[in-house]
Amino acid sequence: MAPASPGRIEDVLAPVDHSTMHERVYSQIRDAFTSGLVVPGQRIVIRKFALSLGTSMMPVRDALRRLEAENALVALTGRNLTVPTMTSRDYEELCRIRVSLEGLAAGEAAKNITEGEIEELSAVTDAMQVVSESQDIEATMRLNREFHFCVYAGARRPLLLRMIESLWLRVGPQLAYAIRHDIHGGDVVDSPYHPHRQVLAALRDRDAGSASLAIAYDINRAGRIIIEHLRTAEAGASAGKAARFAKGQIKRRNRSGCN
């Protein structure tokens, strides 16, 4: 009996769908932004991101293009991308938008969140207290993000959630300063007056108004710290610019006098 002719392997192979990997890469990088693990002014190096993620540079490039389209990154000269630095005025406006959208989401969560999700939020808050007391800034920022988005997911408003996620691409990089302030002597998470504890209490009571107010308090409290930090930086930059201008004027007068 003649042996069966060998099959063509090409006939049984199909194109590999890279969309899942690209989405995972985008999701991880996006979470780094919203958690505050990148900082304003940071230059993005594609090769380093790809090495950390264990991928080629292509899905990282695609993710960064998406983030640039969402205004989470800005292009510098050539192909360089950097995390934008916000002005105090821009951040003040952003806080007002956040209060409206995130306050709405917290109020909706008070109506729709499950008891299991409330217990999960409680566990996240307790974990945040532990890492905050140990002054682990990165872990505190991750858990801060997790707390907020557990609340907003509990609202069961997917369009609203996507809008908030987009806002946090700009918010996240600014948060490190406020988190560092809290860790080194600001609000302590174990206090019943900490905004996260107030949010939890409101959700347990199914009190939409109080949940909205607690989230607004959290946003405005951190916002005041960040805005003051940005104003100080702006004043320093303005003073430095004025000093450089004055120095240039003196040099020009000296050269003119020598002639």
PyMOL commands that set and color helices and strands:
alter all, ss='L'
color gray80, all
select helices_A, chain A and resi 9-11+19-34+46-53+57-69+88-112+115-133+137-153+158-183+195-204+208-258
alter helices_A, ss='H'
color red, helices_A
select strands_A, chain A and resi 43-44+74-75+81-82
alter strands_A, ss='S'
color yellow, strands_A
deselect
rebuild
show_as cartoon
